[in-house]
């Protein structure tokens, strides 16, 4: 039996980095010629059952290697756990023919809606006693895991399979796997965290773009304070955000508390997402695919990108030009660690017509977009970093589209 007491490891990743966790995706090549399978287990090497212990709450008909290896399903207990509650997962397999050797077991955890990688629960079957290639033919192999239910606001899909080097054991039936030879295991259903809503007023006239946020127009916009992106808790250094719009532009304002305002990048579309930065993402038609990312740094360096799918090709995305105008005001001294700054503020003027798939230009009162707003704050340059967001993500990826909140045009 394999006993695993852990929360999933969900590591924070900044805006444009790839958040993929766990083992690198394996190739889909078949086993090399000459591999010598076996169907005889060494005496006492694995716990094997003659039959299933009872009906499973997640049965399966999935197979690998031309039907040789069968996944019979899993038992999840309790079936609908609360965050932090212990969960027992029992997975059942059977070999009905000669088994490939040298493959290890993996379990990936992905978002049940988007397929985004969240983490992994890789381990050796039966704590190493049931390596594939040693199973007694026709017997059922039971593997047991125990985890603490993560605090993740949505369904978590388990995907499982076998890997060796740079290849995965081929899964047989397309409806039972994800196309990358990861067979669908059970889903863990977490509580659904509500998506926040921001109601943006129409600006009577454009705010003056000077970075200072003392324009009368900003006083008409509700102020919200960003929270930590990973769990929605109070951030250590506050960031306040406001939005406005008119027939031509969306206006976004950020006000950031910061005792050390800095940045080393100076050119448009530099990787400012690795340093101190504020960002806004728009999915105007709410399709969960096409969206825009717009950023500004304390040096008033801009980054903009247009994605046709979640994390689509970055070089192609960066060819888009938003036409955005920005202004920054620093309350202190840029790039001087020897003094104490108060913070910095930024204004963004973003042409609506240039954004991806805007349903209506200009937006009408009551129209809704999906969006999120972020700040990346470095307590220690490139080391101790805090991500903040309007809508908490509960995963280490600013491109977590299902967690985008709502922008309502008032």
C-alpha positions in Angstrom: 0.0 0.0 0.0 1.2 3.5 -0.8 0.3 6.1 1.8 0.6 9.7 0.7 -0.3 12.5 3.1 0.1 15.7 1.2 -1.6 18.7 -0.4 -0.9 19.2 -4.1 2.1 21.3 -4.7 0.9 24.3 -6.7 3.8 26.7 -7.2 3.3 30.3 -8.0 4.4 31.3 -11.5 4.4 34.8 -12.9 2.3 36.0 -15.8 3.9 34.6 -19.0 5.8 31.7 -17.6 4.6 28.1 -18.2 3.0 26.8 -15.1 3.2 23.1 -16.0 4.0 21.0 -12.9 5.0 17.4 -12.5 6.9 15.2 -14.9 7.5 16.6 -18.4 5.0 15.2 -20.9 6.3 11.9 -22.3 6.4 10.9 -25.9 3.9 8.5 -27.3 6.3 6.0 -28.8 5.7 2.3 -28.4 8.1 0.1 -26.4 11.4 -0.5 -28.3 11.8 -3.8 -30.1 13.2 -6.7 -28.1 11.6 -5.7 -24.7 11.0 -8.9 -22.8 7.7 -8.8 -20.9 6.8 -11.1 -18.0 3.6 -12.2 -16.5 4.9 -13.9 -13.4 5.3 -12.0 -10.2 8.2 -12.7 -7.7 6.8 -14.4 -4.7 5.2 -11.9 -2.3 6.1 -8.9 -4.4 2.7 -7.4 -4.7 -0.7 -7.4 -3.0 -3.1 -9.0 -5.5 -6.9 -9.6 -5.2 -9.0 -12.3 -6.9 -11.9 -9.8 -7.3 -12.9 -6.2 -6.7 -13.9 -5.5 -3.1 -17.3 -4.2 -4.3 -18.9 -1.7 -6.7 -16.6 1.2 -7.4 -17.9 4.8 -7.4 -15.7 5.4 -10.5 -15.7 2.4 -12.7 -13.6 2.4 -16.0 -13.1 0.3 -19.1 -9.8 1.9 -20.1 -6.9 -0.2 -21.3 -3.2 0.2 -22.3 -1.0 -1.8 -24.7 -3.7 -3.4 -26.8 -5.9 -4.5 -23.9 -3.0 -6.1 -22.0 -3.3 -3.7 -19.0 -6.7 -2.8 -17.7 -7.8 0.1 -15.4 -10.9 -1.2 -13.7 -11.6 2.0 -11.9 -11.2 3.8 -8.5 -12.9 4.1 -5.2 -13.0 7.7 -3.7 -13.9 8.0 0.0 -15.5 10.3 0.8 -16.9 11.0 -2.6 -17.4 14.8 -2.0 -14.7 15.8 0.5 -14.3 19.3 2.0 -11.0 21.2 1.8 -8.4 19.7 4.2 -10.4 16.5 4.7 -8.5 13.2 4.3 -9.5 11.4 1.1 -8.7 7.8 0.4 -8.1 6.9 -3.3 -8.1 3.2 -4.2 -7.1 2.4 -7.9 -7.6 -1.1 -9.4 -5.7 -2.6 -12.4 -5.4 -6.0 -14.0 -2.9 -7.6 -16.5 -4.5 -9.9 -18.9 -1.4 -10.7 -20.9 2.4 -10.2 -21.1 3.3 -6.9 -19.5 5.7 -4.2 -20.8 8.6 -3.8 -18.3 10.4 -0.8 -16.9 7.4 1.5 -16.8 6.6 3.7 -13.8 3.1 4.9 -12.7 2.1 8.6 -12.8 -1.0 10.5 -11.7 -1.4 14.1 -13.0 -4.0 16.5 -11.5 -5.6 19.0 -14.0 -8.4 21.5 -13.8 -11.5 19.6 -14.7 -12.8 22.4 -16.9 -9.7 23.8 -18.7 -7.3 20.8 -18.5 -4.7 23.1 -17.0 -2.0 21.2 -15.1 -2.3 21.7 -11.4 0.2 19.2 -10.0 1.0 15.5 -9.7 0.6 12.6 -7.3 3.2 10.4 -8.9 4.3 7.4 -6.8 5.3 3.8 -7.1 2.4 1.3 -7.1 2.1 -0.4 -3.7 5.2 1.5 -2.5 7.3 -0.2 -5.1 6.0 -3.7 -4.6 3.8 -3.8 -7.7 6.0 -2.6 -10.6 4.4 -3.1 -14.0 5.9 -6.2 -15.4 5.6 -8.1 -12.1 1.9 -8.4 -11.8 0.4 -11.9 -11.5 -1.7 -12.3 -14.7 -5.4 -12.2 -14.2 -5.1 -10.9 -10.6 -6.3 -7.4 -9.5 -3.7 -5.0 -8.3 -4.9 -2.5 -5.7 -3.1 0.8 -5.1 -4.1 3.0 -2.2 -3.3 6.8 -1.8 -4.4 9.1 1.0 -4.4 12.8 0.4 -5.7 16.0 2.1 -8.4 17.5 -0.1 -6.9 20.7 -1.7 -8.6 24.1 -1.3 -9.3 24.4 -5.1 -12.5 26.1 -6.3 -13.5 23.6 -9.0 -13.3 20.1 -10.3 -9.9 18.4 -10.3 -9.5 15.6 -12.9 -7.0 12.8 -12.2 -5.1 11.5 -15.3 -3.0 8.4 -14.9 -0.7 6.2 -17.0 2.7 4.6 -17.2 6.0 6.2 -18.4 9.5 5.0 -19.2 12.2 7.5 -20.1 10.7 9.8 -22.7 7.7 7.7 -23.6 4.3 6.8 -22.3 2.6 3.4 -22.5 0.0 3.7 -25.3 -3.6 4.0 -24.2 -6.1 2.2 -26.4 -9.5 3.8 -26.5 -9.7 7.6 -27.3 -12.9 8.2 -25.2 -11.0 7.0 -22.1 -7.9 9.1 -22.4 -7.0 12.7 -23.2 -5.2 12.2 -26.5 -1.8 12.2 -24.7 -2.2 8.6 -23.3 -3.3 9.8 -19.9 -6.3 7.8 -18.9 -9.2 9.6 -17.2 -9.4 8.7 -13.5 -11.9 10.0 -11.0 -12.7 13.7 -10.5 -12.4 15.4 -7.1 -15.0 18.1 -6.8 -13.9 21.1 -4.8 -16.2 23.9 -3.6 -17.0 26.5 -6.2 -15.6 29.9 -5.2 -17.7 32.8 -6.6 -16.3 35.0 -9.3 -16.0 38.7 -8.3 -17.7 41.4 -10.3 -16.5 44.9 -11.0 -19.0 47.5 -12.2 -17.1 50.2 -14.3 -18.8 53.5 -14.6 -18.8 55.5 -17.9 -16.3 58.4 -17.8 -17.9 61.8 -18.5 -14.5 62.7 -20.0 -11.2 60.9 -20.3 -9.0 61.1 -17.1 -5.7 63.0 -17.5 -3.0 60.4 -18.2 -0.2 61.5 -15.7 0.0 58.5 -13.4 -1.1 60.5 -10.3 -4.8 59.2 -10.0 -5.9 62.6 -8.6 -8.2 63.3 -11.6 -11.9 63.8 -10.6 -13.0 61.0 -13.0 -11.2 58.4 -10.9 -13.3 59.3 -7.9 -16.4 58.0 -9.7 -14.9 54.5 -10.1 -15.2 52.0 -7.2 -11.9 51.1 -5.6 -11.0 47.5 -5.0 -8.0 46.0 -3.2 -6.3 43.1 -4.9 -5.7 39.9 -2.8 -3.1 37.2 -3.0 -3.6 35.4 -6.3 -3.1 31.9 -4.9 -5.6 31.9 -2.1 -7.5 35.2 -2.0 -6.0 36.4 1.3 -4.9 39.9 2.3 -1.7 40.9 0.5 1.3 42.1 2.4 1.6 45.3 0.3 -1.7 46.8 -0.8 -2.7 47.4 -4.4 -5.8 49.4 -5.2 -7.4 49.2 -8.6 -10.1 51.2 -10.5 -11.7 51.0 -14.0 -13.6 53.4 -16.2 -14.7 53.3 -19.9 -16.0 55.5 -22.6 -16.9 55.0 -26.3 -13.3 54.5 -27.2 -11.2 53.2 -24.3 -11.1 51.3 -21.1 -9.1 53.0 -18.4 -7.4 51.1 -15.7 -5.6 52.6 -12.6 -3.4 50.9 -10.1 -2.0 52.3 -6.9 0.7 50.2 -5.3 2.3 50.5 -1.8 6.0 49.7 -2.2 9.1 50.6 -0.1 11.5 49.7 -3.0 10.3 50.6 -6.5 12.6 49.1 -9.2 13.0 47.6 -12.6 15.9 46.8 -15.0 14.0 46.5 -18.3 13.5 49.5 -20.6 12.2 48.3 -24.0 8.6 47.6 -25.1 7.6 44.0 -24.8 10.6 43.2 -22.6 9.8 40.4 -20.1 8.6 42.9 -17.4 6.3 40.1 -16.1 9.5 38.7 -14.3 9.9 42.0 -12.4 7.6 44.4 -10.6 4.6 45.0 -12.8 0.8 45.6 -12.9 -1.3 43.8 -15.5 -4.9 43.5 -16.8 -6.3 40.6 -18.9 -9.5 40.9 -21.0 -11.5 38.1 -22.5 -14.1 40.4 -24.1 -16.4 37.7 -25.5 -15.9 35.3 -22.5 -15.1 32.4 -24.7 -12.2 31.2 -22.4 -9.9 31.1 -25.4 -9.1 34.5 -27.1 -7.9 37.2 -24.7 -5.4 40.1 -24.3 -2.7 40.7 -21.8 -1.5 44.3 -21.1 1.2 45.3 -18.6 3.1 48.3 -17.4 6.2 48.5 -15.1 7.4 51.3 -12.8 9.6 52.5 -15.6 6.5 52.9 -17.8 7.6 50.1 -20.0 4.7 48.4 -21.7 4.0 44.8 -22.7 1.0 43.7 -24.7 0.0 40.4 -26.3 -3.0 38.8 -28.0 -3.7 35.1 -27.5 -5.9 33.0 -29.7 -6.0 30.2 -27.1 -4.7 29.8 -23.6 -1.0 30.4 -23.7 -0.9 30.2 -27.5 2.4 31.0 -29.2 4.0 33.9 -27.3 6.0 35.3 -30.2 2.9 35.4 -32.3 0.9 36.9 -29.5 3.5 39.7 -29.0 3.2 40.9 -32.6 -0.1 42.5 -31.7 -0.1 46.2 -30.9 -2.8 47.4 -28.6 -2.3 51.1 -29.1 -2.3 51.4 -25.3 -1.1 54.6 -23.6 0.2 54.6 -20.1 1.6 56.9 -17.4 3.4 56.1 -14.1 4.1 58.2 -11.0 6.7 56.9 -8.5 6.5 58.2 -4.9 10.1 57.8 -4.1 13.4 57.0 -6.0 13.5 54.4 -8.7 16.1 51.7 -8.5 17.6 52.8 -5.2 17.6 50.1 -2.5 19.2 52.5 0.0 16.1 54.6 0.7 12.5 53.8 1.5 9.9 54.6 -1.2 6.1 55.0 -0.6 5.0 53.3 -3.8 3.9 53.9 -7.4 0.8 54.3 -9.4 0.0 53.6 -13.1 -2.8 54.6 -15.6 -3.6 52.6 -18.7 -5.7 53.9 -21.6 -6.6 50.8 -23.8 -8.4 51.2 -27.1 -11.5 48.9 -27.1 -11.6 48.3 -30.8 -8.2 46.8 -30.8 -9.0 44.0 -28.3 -9.8 40.4 -29.3 -13.4 39.6 -30.3 -15.1 42.6 -28.6 -18.8 41.9 -28.9 -19.8 45.5 -29.2 -18.0 48.8 -29.7 -18.6 50.8 -27.7 -19.9 48.5 -24.9 -23.5 49.1 -24.0 -24.7 49.6 -20.4 -25.0 46.1 -18.8 -22.6 44.4 -21.2 -20.2 41.9 -19.5 -16.6 40.9 -20.2 -14.4 38.4 -18.4 -11.2 40.0 -17.0 -8.6 39.9 -14.3 -6.1 42.4 -12.9 -2.8 41.5 -11.3 0.3 42.8 -9.6 3.6 41.1 -9.2 5.6 42.4 -6.1 9.1 41.5 -5.3 10.0 41.6 -1.6 13.5 40.5 -2.6 14.5 40.9 -6.2 13.7 37.7 -8.2 13.4 35.6 -5.0 10.6 36.5 -2.6 7.6 37.3 -4.8 3.9 37.9 -4.2 1.3 37.6 -6.9 -2.0 39.6 -6.4 -5.2 39.5 -8.3 -8.7 40.9 -8.6 -10.2 37.3 -8.8 -8.2 34.7 -6.8 -6.8 31.9 -9.0 -6.0 29.1 -6.5 -3.4 28.0 -9.0 0.0 29.3 -10.0 -0.9 30.8 -13.4 -2.1 34.3 -14.3 -3.6 32.8 -17.5 -6.1 30.7 -15.4 -9.1 31.8 -17.7 -11.9 30.0 -15.8 -11.0 32.1 -12.7 -11.4 35.5 -14.5 -13.9 37.7 -12.9 -16.6 39.8 -14.5 -16.4 43.4 -15.8 -19.8 45.0 -16.0 -20.2 48.2 -18.0 -22.5 50.5 -16.0 
